[in-house]
Amino acid sequence: MESMPASVEGRGPTLAEDPALGLSHRQKLEILGAVLLALFLGALDQTIVGTALPQIVTDLNGNELYTWVVTIYLLTSTITVPFYGKLSDLFGRKPLLMFGITVFLIGSALSGLSQTMEQLIIFRGLQGIGAGALFPISLAVIGDLFSPAERGRYQGLFGAVFGLSFILGPAIGGLLTDYASWHWVFFVNIPIGIVSMIVIWRLLPTVRRPDASRNIDFLGGGVFAVAISFLLVGLTNKSGLTSAGIPNEWTDFTVGGFILIALVLSAIFLVIESRAKEPIVPLNLWRDRTYASSIISTFMISFGFFGAIIFLPRWFQVVRGESATLSGYLLFPLLIGLIGSSIISGIIVSRTGRYKVLVLSGIAIMAVGLVLMRQLTATTEYTTMFLWMFVTGVGIGPTLSVFTIIVQNAVPFSVLGVATSNLTFFRQIGGTVGLAIAGTVFGNSLLNRLPTEIVASLPPELQTQAQQMLGSGASLNVNPNDLTGVGQSFGAAVAAVVPALQPFVPNLDAAFHQAMSLSIADTFAIGIVTAGLAFVAALFMREIPLRRTNAEAAGVPASAGTEETPRPTFRESPVTD
């Protein structure tokens, strides 16, 4: 805990120490609504663009650059997160959030006007630079406006925003692409962003820390940016294919080599940060047991959960033959559980001040849900699957809302932005690493399971011959990883090579669907393991009583602001615009 600033000795806090001073409850709620809109922008973009990408690639003739439309956005939005958190602590949330939304909207407009894939990739990168501000600063603004004791009532809404974006994104993207054009999946951001900016500009005070050092750690920031670039590109390459259509291996230089370079640069970054006057990522925060356990738990949860659920829409589309739009809506049970438990858990924390048991329970329930989904097969009934997804969503919900409250309550108010951005950063990195690992597990499992399932699907008189031919799948010149898309028939591809198997195409397709289902089920094992690690990490958390005011984080006692020591209004504070 920081020492008490001279400005607060013997009187109430200044606006720099408690930005909520002077704001009415209505003003706070208006700012909350604007911030939720800003957050919705970033969350919606992740779901709405994916629906339109096939049409975009077709119109712009850029199939070979397809993955970079997603990768460049992921890269720029992830790298900038810690920078925005640090700068918002130094220069205030308002200018950084306004800057982020502005850049995001400019990037959105230019993306919608793109005429080539190269232009789209550049403008998506610009859009990502703005998006990096939306998540951490939005969460930090809520930390500014509401004390930890009351924050839970509103923090759960952030989980609801994510769930809502998953529900609306595919539908909006599909409708705009089908009935307007794909350009509008980017243009739709503009009116939403303008409304958010107007409210933030009118109501959110600009708070600067007069005592904050302006010695920005440019060296550390540069090394960090390069390190994370190599890491994310390496992980993205692992999820893709070579020019020959073969899955990339971990030993490839553009995968394992890039990740190794990232690890070396990360070690150098830590050395630089340990000596920097104003580090981008203060290492001393990790000395706090509650902060460290929360970050590790969040990383592990994202690692297992987001890496596994990425395959659920593919199961609905490939194995059960559902459309892309409908497969998104079939995730509703998971999202309903997530949204509901996120909101309810926030309310419980706000009313009771207790959060450790809630977090541990959420992680345990998530693990139970993943254990249930581990039983997935090609014939699993929808009602059963919906129940499994709902249980998993109920478990993940509290981790999306409560960990933010825990981290913000554990650190001094002066580094709230940095702490919040670190939580966001490790959540995003965890999901990215998890996706790469889950993709590897899925691919290897599919190649190993497929021969057994195919042999079992054929008549006894053909099984020996099929076993010899399908031992590795290579003799048929058919790569199962190339046949996991919608509307493709593995059986037809095999029969084209071995005409004698033509009568058994339905058997072969059923075998492929079963192998794919079991392989997807194998990815849930990753989530079960990481949920266990997250649970262990959360056990080390100290349950710190929730502060009743933000000023307590800056050394101001909870009793400050009584009639004898009146709290100042905005006009009394020298640090506002």
N, C-alpha and C positions, 0 to 999 in steps of 0.2 A: 504494500500500500504506500502511495506517495505521501510525503510529508505535507502538512497543511500549508497552503499558500497564504501569504500575508494578507491577501485581499479578502480572506474569509474570517480572519481572526476577529472575534468580537461582534460579527454581524452576519447577515444572511449571505448567501452565495451570489455571485454575479452571473450574468447570462452566459459567460464563457464556461462557468462551472456547472450551470444547469440551464440548458437552452429552453426548457419548457416554461420558464418564468414569464408570467404575464399573458400566456396563451389561454384563452377560454377553452372549455371542453369542446365546444362546437368547432373552434379553429383547429384544435388538435385532430378532430375527426375528419375535417375537410382535408388537412394535410395527409392524414392516413389514407384517405381515399385516393388522393393524387399519387401518393407513393405506391399504393397497390396497383394503380393503373400503369405506372412506370415498370413495376415488377412484372405485370401481366404482359407488357410489350416484349420483354426478353423471353419469358416463358412461352408465349404464344409463337414467337418466331421459330422456336426449336421444333414445333409440331406442324405449323402451317406450311413451312417451306418444304418439308419432306414430302408432303402430298403432291406438290407441284413439280418436284425435281424431274421426274421422268419426262414430263411435257417440256420443261425448260431445256433439258439435254437434247431432246428431239429438235426443237425449234432452233437452237443455237449450234447444232452439230458438234457437240462437245463430249461425246461419251468417254473419251480417253481422259478427260479432265473432271469427270463426274465427282470423284471423291474429294477433290480440292475445294469444291463449293462448300462442303461441310467442314473439311479440315481447317481451312484458313479462318473460318469464323470461330471454331473451337480454339484455335491457336491464339488469336488476338484477344478474344474475350477472356481466356484463362490467364494469359500473361499479365494483362493489365489489372487484374483484380487486386493484388497486394499494393500496387502503386496508388490506385484510387483510395484504398483504405487508409494508407499512410498520409496522402495529401489531404484527405478530408479531415483528418485529425489536426493537421497544421493550418489549413486555410478555410476550413468550414465545409459542411455537407452541401449547402445550397449551391455554391458555384461549381463544385465538382459534379453534382447530380445534374444540374442544368447543362453543363458541358457534355456529360455523357449522353443525355437524352438528345441533345442537339446533334451530336456526331452520329448517333444511332439513326436519327431521322434522315439526315443527309445521306448516310450510307444506304438507307432503305429506298429513298427516292432514286438515287443513282443506280441501285441494283435493279429497280423496276424499269429503268430506262436503258439497261444494258442491251447491246446489240451483238456482243460476242461473249463466249465463255470466259475469255481472258478479262474482259471488262467486269463481268459478273464476279469473278474471283477477287479482283482488286477491291471492288465496292463492298463485297461481303466481308473482306478483311477490315475495311473502314467501319462497317456496321458493327463488327465484333469489338473494335476498339471502344465504341460507345457503349455496347452491351456490358462490357466489363464493369461499368459503374453501377448498373441497374441493381444487381443483386446485393452486393455488400453495402452500398450506401443506403439503399432502401431499408435494409435491416438496421443499419446504424441510426438512421433517422428515427425509427421507432424507439430505439434505445435512448435517443435524446429526449423524445417527447414524453415517454412514460417511464416511471421508475420500474425496477425489476419486479417489485411486488405487484404492480398492476399490469405489467407488460404481457403477461400470459393471456389476458383477455383478447388481445389483438394479435399476438404473434401467431396464433393458430390460423389466422386468416391467410397467412403466407402459404401454408400448406394447401389451403383451399384454392388459392390462386393457381398453384401448380396443377392441381387436379382439374380445375376448370379449363386451363389451357390445353390439357390433354384431351378433354372432352370436346371443346369447341374447335381446336386447331385443325384436325383432319376434316371436319365438316366444312368449316369456312374455306380451307384450302381447296377442297374438292369443288365446292360451289363456285368459287371465284375462277378456278381454272377451267371448269366446264362451261360456265355461262358468261364470263367476262373474258379474262385472259390471265395467264400466270403472272403478268406484271403487277396485278392487283394484290397478290399475296404480300408484296412489299409496300405498295401504296397504302394499304389498309392501316399500316402502323402510324401514318402521319396524323390523322385527326385525333387518334387516341393519345399520341405523344403531345400534341399541341395543348389539349385540355389539361393533361398532367402538368405541363410546364407552366401554364397560366396560374394554376392554383399554387404551385410551389413558389413561383416568382412573387405572388401576392402575399403569401402568408408565412412561408418558412423564413425565419430570421437567419441572417448571415452571421455566424459566430466564428471568430478567430481567437486563437490562444495567444495573448500578448507575450507570454513567456516562452512560446514554442521556438525552438531553433529552426533556422531556415537552411541548415546544412544538409541538403539532400544528398543521399548516398548514390551518386550517379554511377560509380564504378560497380558497386554491388548490384544496382538495378540492371546494368548492362549485362553482367555475368548471369544474373537470374534469368533475364529474357532469353539469352542464347541457350542456357541449360534447359529451360522448359520447352523451347522450340524443338531441340533435338529429342527430348523425351516424348512430346506429343506426336511429332512426325514419325518417330520410330514405332510408337504404339499403333498409330494409324496405318503404317505400312504393314504391320503384322496382321491387321484385319483385311488387307487387300490381297491382290494377286499380282504376280509378275507379268511382264509383257507377253509371256508364253501361256498365260492363264493358269499358272501353278501357284498355289498358296505360298506366301513368303514364310521363311523359317526364321526362328529366333536367332540362328547363327548367321543370317545374312547381315552384311555390313549396314544396310539401310534400316535394319531392325535392331539387332543386338548391338551393333557397332554404335549406332546413334544413341541407344539407351546407355551404353557404357560411357560415351562422351558426356551425356547428361549427368551421370552420377559423379564423374570427375569434376565437372564444372560446379555441381551442387556442393561438393566438398569445399571447393575454392570459395564459393559464395558464402558458406558458413564461416570460414576464416575471416573474410572481409567484413561480414556483419558483426562478428565478435569484436572488431576493432573500430567500427564506424561510430561517429559521433551521433548521427541520427539514422539508425539502420532502417531499411525498408521493412524488415521483419525482425523486431526486437527478440533476441534469443532469450532474454531473461524471463519472458512470459512462460517459457517452458518449465521454469522452476516451480510454477504453481501446479500442484497435483491435479486440481480440478480442471484447469485449462488444458493441461496435457492429456489427461484421460478423455476429455470431451473431444478433442481434435482427433485422437487415435481412434476412438469409437466411431466417430463420424466417417472417417476414411474407410474403416473396415466395413461399415454398413453399406456405404455407397459402392465399395468394391464388389461385395457379394450380391447386393440387391439389383443395382442398375445393370450390372454385367449379365445377370440371368434373365431379367424380364424382357430384355431386348428381343429374345427369341419367341416370346408368346404370340405377337402378331403373326410371325412367320408360321407358327404351328397352326393357327386358325386359317391362314390363307392356303398353305401348301397341303397340309394333312386333311383339313376339313373343307377346303374349297371355298372359303368365304372371300368376299371382296375386300379390297384394301380398306375401304371406308368402314365396312361392317366389322372388320377385325379390330379396328380401333375402339368401336363402341362395345365390343365384347369384353374389353378391359374395364368396363364400368364397375363391376363388383370390387375390383382392387382399388379403383379410384374413390368409390364411395366409402370404403373402409378407411382409406388414407385420409380423405377430407374430414370425415366425421371424427376420427380419433385425434387428428391434429387439432381441431377446434376444441374438442372436449378436454384434451390433455392440457391445453393452454389455460382453460378456465379453471381446471383443478389446481394447477400450479399457482394461479393467481389467488385462489381462495384459501389454499392450505399452506402455501409457501414450501411445500415438499416436492422434490422432483427426482430424487435418486431412485426410489422404488418404482416410480412411474417409468423412468427410462429403462431400468432393468426389465420391467414387465414387458415394455414394448419390444425390446430386443428379443426376449424369450418368445413372445407371441409370433414375431416375424420368423424366428427359427422354426417354430412349429408349422407355420404356413409353408415354409420352404420344404420341410420334411414331407408334408402332405403332397406338395407338387412334385416331389421326387418320385412319386408313384405314377407319373404321367405315362400314358400309352396312347396308341392311335385310336383306341375305342373309348377313351375316357368320356363319360357323359358330361354335357355342358353344366348341368346342375351341380355335379360334383366339382368340376373345375371352378365354377363360380364361387362355391363355398371356400375352396382352397385359396383362391385369389383374395377373397374378402378378408379371411383371417390374416393373410400376409399384409394386406393394406392396413388393417387395424394395428398391426405391430409396427409398421414403418412410420405411421402418422406422428406419433409422439417424438420420434427422433428428428423430424423435420422442424418442429416448432420449439421443443423444449431445450435442445442443445444450444440454440441461439441465446435463450434466456440464461442458461447456466454460464456460458462463456462471458457474456456481457456483464453478468453479476460478479464474476470472479476477478475481473481486471479493473485497474484504475480507469476512471472515466476519460482521462486524457488519451488513452490508447484504445478506446472503444472501437473506433473505425478499423484500426489495424487488426484487432482481435476478431472482429466480425468478418473482415475480408479473408483472414487466414482460415476461418471455418468454411467459408464459401469455396476458397481455393482447394482445400483438401477434400471437400465433397466432390468437386468437379474432377480432380485428379484421380480420386478413388474410383469414380465411375468409369473414367477413361481406361485406367489400368485393368479394372474388372472386365471391361468389354473385350480387351485384347486377350486376356487369359481365358475368358469364357468362349471366345471364338476358337481358340486353340483346342480347348477341351471338346467343344462340339465337333470340330472337324476330325480330330483324331478318333473320337468315339464313333462317329458315323462310319469312318473307313473300317474300323474294327468290327462293328456290329453288323454291317450290311451283308457280308458273305454268309454269316450264320442265318440271318433272317431270310435271305433269298433261297438258300438250300432248303430250309424248313417249309417254304411256301410251295415247293414243286412236288410233283408225284414221286413216289419212292424210286421208280425206275430211272428218273433223271437226276436224282440227288447226287449220286457219286460223280457223274459227269460234270454237273454244275459246280460241285465242290472243287474239282480240279481247275475249272475254267475261271471261277470267281474267287479264288483264294485271296487275291489282292485287289481285284477289280481292274488292274492295269492291263490284263490281257484283252479286255474288251474295249480298251481305249475310251472308257467312260469315267469321268471324274465326278463322283457323287456331289462334290461341293459346287459343281457347275449346274446341278439339277435341283437346287433347293429353292428355285424361284416359282412364281405362281404360273399355273397353266402348263407346266412341263411334265412329261411322263418319263420316268426312269425306265419303266418296262418297255416303252416303245423304243427308247434309245438302245437298250440291250438287245431287243429283238431285231433291230436294224443291223446289228453286228452278227447275231446268231439267229438266223431265220427259224430254226427249229423251236425257238422259245416263243414264237408269235402267238400261239394259242394261250399262252400263260401270262400275257401282258398284265391283266388285272391282278394276278397273284404277285407279280414282280412289283407292281405299284404299291400293293398292300404291304409287301415286305419292306419296301423303301420307306413308306410312311411310318411303319412301326420302328424301323431303325432310327429314323429321324426323331421320332417322339422320345425314344429311350435316350437318344443322344442329348436332346434338349433337357430331359430330366437329369442327366449327368451334370449339366451346368449348374443346377440348383444345389448340388453338393458343395460348390464353391461358396455359395451364400450361407450354407449351414455352418461351414468351418469359420468363415469370417464373422458370422453372427456370434459364434462362441468366443472368438477373440475380442470382439467388441464388448461382449458381456463382461469378460475378465477385466478389460481396460476400465469399464465403467465402475467396477467394484472398488477401484482405487480412488474414486471421486469423493471429495469431502463435500458434504451438503452444507454449504454456506448459507446462512439466513439471507433471504432476499431483502435488499435495501429498500427503504420506504421512500427515499429520494435519490436522484442521481447525484446530488451534491455530496452524499456520503462517500462516494468513490473518490472525491477530491479532498477528502479530509474534513468535510463538513458534517457535524453530528446531526443525527436525525431530528433533534429538537430545534435546529436552526430554523428561523422564520417565524418565531413566536411573536406575540404582540410587543414584547420588549425589544426584539431585534427584527424589525420589519424587513421583509424581502423586497428587493428593488424591482422595479418594472423595467421594460425595455428602454424607456427614455433615460433611466438612470445608468444604463450600462454603456461604456465607451466603445464596445467592440462590435456594434452592429452597424450595418449600412443604413 
